[in-house]
Amino acid sequence: WNGPNMPDEVAQLAQHPNKSARVTVIQKDVNTLNNRYDPNLPIHTGAVMIIDDDNIVTKETIDCAFANWKKDQSRLYSFGGGRIATAETYDMAPMRHDPARINFLLPRMVFHRKFLSLYFHKDYQKLRDYVDSQEGHCDDIAFASIVTKYTGKPMVYVKAKYTDLIKPGLTSHKNRVELRLKCTRDIIAMLNWTLPRVDRVAC
């Protein structure tokens, strides 16, 4: 949980685990989007799933993403919405008119936990500081850019279902496209890397 004030309903998640699952709630002193990639989180598995708290994901979707991850653990798998994120454009709806150019997927991701340590490497401190200072919530673009540059492999779109509880969410915020375009350009400049067009897998 980001920040010093944890709601009771969140704290209670860790107090009443059911028989088949263990829930650990971590409270951070500082509210930063970088917290979600902290390699010191108590993760006991090779695979990590990151998803926003306003999404509902089916078991079938998780099984599909995990099955593909087991085949090739060097990739970032996402069933999130596709975007075109380049120095020239940030397109939030390319699925409708230009799906072949999609090179970034929203962070409904499954990936190997080693990429958390990669993101938190000292070489990327400047980039993480930038994420904290920028209003476009660009941790997802920064993380995907660092990992795909390291592996030389694009993100992988997993065609699977999930539900957004809050619509239209951040996409409706004023100047959203302009803020995301600016941070995309800055991240490209800092890393000298543009996200390659995504691959696709079926369930």
C-alpha positions in Angstrom: 0.0 0.0 0.0 1.5 3.3 -1.1 1.6 5.9 1.7 1.2 6.0 5.5 -2.6 5.7 5.6 -3.8 2.2 4.9 -7.6 1.7 4.7 -9.0 -0.9 7.1 -10.4 -3.0 4.3 -6.9 -3.3 2.8 -5.3 -4.1 6.1 -7.9 -6.8 6.8 -6.8 -8.7 3.7 -3.7 -9.9 5.5 -5.6 -10.9 8.6 -8.1 -13.4 7.2 -6.5 -15.5 4.4 -8.6 -18.2 3.0 -7.5 -21.8 3.0 -6.0 -21.8 -0.5 -4.2 -18.4 -0.6 -1.9 -16.2 1.4 -2.2 -12.5 1.3 0.6 -10.2 2.4 0.0 -6.5 2.6 3.1 -4.3 2.4 2.8 -0.7 3.5 5.3 1.8 2.0 6.2 5.1 3.7 6.5 6.9 0.3 3.8 7.0 -2.3 5.6 6.2 -5.6 4.6 4.1 -8.6 8.1 2.6 -8.4 7.1 0.7 -5.3 5.3 -1.9 -7.5 8.6 -3.0 -8.9 10.5 -3.2 -5.6 12.7 -6.3 -5.8 12.7 -6.5 -2.0 9.0 -7.4 -1.9 8.3 -10.8 -0.3 7.9 -12.7 -3.6 8.3 -16.4 -3.3 7.7 -17.4 -6.9 9.6 -17.0 -10.2 6.6 -15.4 -11.9 5.2 -12.0 -10.9 1.9 -10.6 -11.9 1.2 -6.9 -11.7 -2.3 -5.6 -12.1 -4.2 -2.5 -11.0 -6.6 -2.8 -8.1 -9.6 -1.8 -10.2 -9.3 -4.8 -12.5 -11.1 -8.2 -12.3 -9.1 -11.0 -13.9 -10.5 -14.5 -14.5 -8.6 -17.7 -13.6 -8.5 -18.6 -17.3 -6.7 -15.4 -18.1 -4.1 -15.9 -15.4 -3.6 -19.5 -16.5 -3.1 -18.5 -20.1 -0.5 -15.8 -19.3 1.3 -18.1 -16.9 1.3 -21.0 -19.3 2.9 -18.8 -22.0 5.4 -17.4 -19.5 6.5 -20.9 -18.6 7.4 -21.5 -22.3 9.6 -18.4 -22.5 10.5 -16.6 -19.2 12.5 -13.9 -21.0 9.4 -12.0 -22.1 6.9 -9.5 -20.7 3.4 -10.9 -21.2 0.4 -8.6 -20.9 -3.3 -8.9 -21.5 -3.7 -5.1 -21.1 -4.8 -2.6 -23.8 -2.5 -1.8 -26.6 -0.9 1.5 -27.3 1.4 3.1 -29.8 4.2 4.8 -27.9 6.9 6.5 -30.0 8.6 9.8 -30.1 6.0 10.9 -32.6 2.8 9.7 -31.1 1.0 8.3 -28.1 -2.1 6.6 -29.4 -4.5 5.2 -26.8 -6.9 3.4 -29.2 -4.8 1.7 -32.0 -6.8 -1.6 -31.7 -9.5 0.1 -33.7 -7.5 1.5 -36.6 -3.8 0.4 -36.5 -3.3 -2.7 -34.4 -0.1 -3.8 -36.4 1.8 -0.8 -35.0 1.1 -1.5 -31.3 4.4 -1.5 -29.4 3.3 -1.1 -25.8 0.8 -2.8 -23.5 -0.8 -1.6 -20.3 0.6 -3.2 -17.1 -1.6 -6.2 -16.7 1.6 -8.2 -16.8 3.2 -11.5 -16.0 7.0 -11.7 -16.0 10.1 -13.1 -14.2 10.9 -11.5 -10.9 14.5 -10.9 -12.0 13.2 -7.9 -14.0 12.4 -6.2 -10.7 16.1 -6.1 -9.8 16.9 -4.9 -13.3 14.5 -2.0 -13.0 16.0 -1.0 -9.7 19.6 -1.2 -10.9 21.6 1.9 -10.0 22.0 2.7 -13.6 18.3 3.5 -13.8 18.1 5.7 -10.7 17.7 8.9 -12.9 14.9 7.3 -14.8 13.1 6.2 -11.6 13.4 9.7 -10.2 11.9 11.0 -13.5 9.0 8.6 -13.0 8.3 10.2 -9.6 8.5 13.7 -11.0 6.3 13.3 -14.1 2.5 13.5 -14.1 1.9 10.9 -16.8 2.2 7.9 -14.5 4.9 6.5 -16.8 6.4 3.8 -14.6 4.8 1.2 -17.0 6.5 2.7 -20.1 9.8 3.0 -18.2 9.7 -0.6 -16.9 8.7 -2.1 -20.3 11.4 0.0 -22.1 14.2 -1.2 -19.7 13.2 -4.8 -19.9 12.7 -5.0 -23.7 16.0 -3.2 -24.3 17.8 -5.6 -22.0 16.3 -8.7 -23.6 16.0 -7.3 -27.1 12.5 -8.8 -27.3 9.2 -7.0 -27.6 6.3 -7.3 -25.2 3.8 -10.2 -25.8 0.1 -9.5 -26.1 -2.0 -12.3 -24.5 -5.5 -12.2 -25.9 -7.4 -12.8 -22.7 -10.3 -11.2 -20.8 -10.2 -8.9 -17.9 -12.7 -6.2 -16.6 -12.0 -2.6 -15.6 -14.2 -1.6 -12.6 -13.5 2.1 -13.1 -14.2 3.5 -16.6 -12.9 5.6 -18.3 -10.2 5.9 -15.5 -6.9 7.7 -16.1 -7.5 7.8 -19.9 -10.1 10.6 -19.3 -7.7 12.8 -17.3 -7.0 16.2 -18.8 -3.9 16.3 -21.0 -3.4 12.6 -20.6 -2.1 12.0 -24.2 0.2 15.0 -24.0 1.7 13.9 -20.7 2.2 10.3 -21.9 3.7 11.5 -25.1 6.2 13.7 -23.3 7.3 11.0 -21.0 7.6 8.5 -23.8 9.9 10.9 -25.7 12.0 11.5 -22.6 12.3 7.8 -21.8 13.3 7.1 -25.4 16.0 9.8 -25.1 17.3 8.5 -21.8 17.5 4.9 -22.9 18.2 5.4 -26.6 15.5 2.8 -27.1 12.1 2.7 -28.7 9.7 -0.2 -27.8 9.5 -2.7 -30.6 6.1 -3.8 -32.0 4.5 -6.4 -29.8 4.3 -10.2 -30.5 1.0 -12.0 -30.0 0.0 -15.4 -28.5 -3.3 -17.2 -28.2 -4.8 -19.0 -25.3 
